[in-house]
Amino acid sequence: MMQHSDDYELLSWIPGGNGGPTRNYYVDWRMLRDVKRRKMAFEFADERRRLNAIRKNTILPKELQEVADQEIASLPRDSCPVRIRNRCVLTSRPRGVKRRWRLSRIVFRHLADHNQMSGIQRAMW
């Protein structure tokens, strides 16, 4: 049978289980903001694509294009994919990110040098 203190120990492993602040498992608030932007851009991608097609189609009447333009303006700002910033998943560094691995050049080199990335090795000639 479990002790009362063991219950608290188990609850401490569950995010928000001990009544304290919940951790969101992101390095910093900038990374969390970028993740929210990615989700929103994904949600509104189809609608934004359709409205842009209407807006840029020169065959359609100007009134319809203007309505589509107003509807795009009414969408949330973070639904625009231009606002997404590639960040390192380990350090949240915004610059020098290797897109394929989603790691900054510094972390990438460190992991590659210490043989922690399979298939990656230093150039030798």
C-alpha positions in Angstrom: 0.0 0.0 0.0 1.3 3.4 -0.9 2.2 6.1 1.6 0.8 9.6 1.5 4.2 11.0 0.6 4.5 8.6 -2.3 1.3 10.1 -3.8 2.9 13.5 -3.8 6.1 12.0 -5.3 4.1 10.5 -8.2 2.1 13.7 -8.7 5.3 15.6 -9.1 6.0 13.7 -12.3 2.7 14.7 -13.9 2.7 18.2 -15.4 0.4 20.3 -13.2 -0.3 17.3 -10.9 1.1 18.9 -7.8 -0.9 22.1 -8.1 2.2 24.1 -9.0 2.9 25.8 -12.3 2.8 23.6 -15.4 5.8 23.2 -17.6 5.3 23.4 -21.3 8.5 21.6 -22.3 9.7 24.4 -24.5 13.1 26.1 -24.0 11.7 29.6 -23.8 8.7 31.7 -24.5 9.9 32.5 -28.1 9.8 28.8 -29.0 6.3 28.4 -27.6 5.1 31.5 -29.5 6.6 30.0 -32.7 4.8 26.6 -32.1 1.5 28.5 -31.6 2.1 30.3 -34.9 2.8 27.0 -36.7 -0.4 25.5 -35.4 -2.4 28.5 -36.5 -0.8 28.7 -39.9 -1.7 25.1 -40.4 -5.3 25.6 -39.4 -5.9 28.5 -41.7 -3.7 27.3 -44.6 -6.6 26.1 -46.8 -8.7 29.1 -46.3 -5.8 31.5 -46.8 -4.8 29.7 -50.0 -8.4 29.9 -51.4 -8.7 33.6 -50.6 -5.4 34.4 -52.1 -6.3 32.6 -55.3 -9.5 34.7 -55.6 -7.7 37.9 -54.7 -5.0 37.4 -57.3 -7.3 36.1 -60.1 -7.6 39.0 -62.6 -10.5 37.4 -64.5 -12.8 37.8 -61.5 -14.6 41.1 -60.9 -12.8 43.7 -58.8 -15.6 43.7 -56.1 -15.0 40.0 -55.5 -11.2 40.5 -55.3 -11.7 43.3 -52.7 -14.0 41.1 -50.6 -11.4 38.4 -50.6 -8.8 41.0 -49.7 -10.9 42.1 -46.7 -11.4 38.6 -45.6 -7.7 37.9 -45.7 -7.1 41.0 -43.6 -9.6 39.8 -41.0 -7.8 36.5 -40.5 -5.5 36.3 -37.4 -2.0 37.7 -38.0 -0.3 34.6 -36.8 -2.1 32.5 -39.4 0.3 33.9 -42.0 3.2 31.5 -42.7 5.6 34.4 -43.2 5.6 34.9 -39.4 7.0 31.4 -38.7 10.7 31.4 -37.7 12.8 28.3 -37.8 14.4 27.7 -34.4 16.7 25.1 -32.9 14.6 22.6 -31.0 17.3 22.2 -28.3 18.4 25.8 -27.7 15.7 27.9 -29.4 18.4 29.8 -31.3 16.8 31.5 -34.3 19.8 31.9 -36.6 22.1 29.4 -38.2 19.5 26.6 -38.1 20.1 23.5 -40.3 16.5 23.0 -41.6 16.8 19.3 -42.2 17.7 18.5 -38.6 16.1 21.6 -37.0 19.3 22.2 -35.0 21.5 25.3 -34.8 24.9 25.0 -36.4 26.5 25.0 -33.0 24.5 22.1 -31.6 24.7 20.3 -34.9 28.5 20.4 -34.8 28.7 19.4 -31.1 26.4 16.4 -31.7 28.3 15.4 -34.9 31.7 15.7 -33.2 30.6 13.5 -30.3 29.1 10.8 -32.6 25.6 11.3 -31.4 24.1 11.7 -34.9 24.0 8.6 -37.0 25.3 9.0 -40.6 27.0 12.3 -39.9 30.8 12.6 -39.9 33.4 15.3 -40.4 34.6 16.0 -43.9 37.9 14.2 -44.5 40.1 14.5 -47.6 
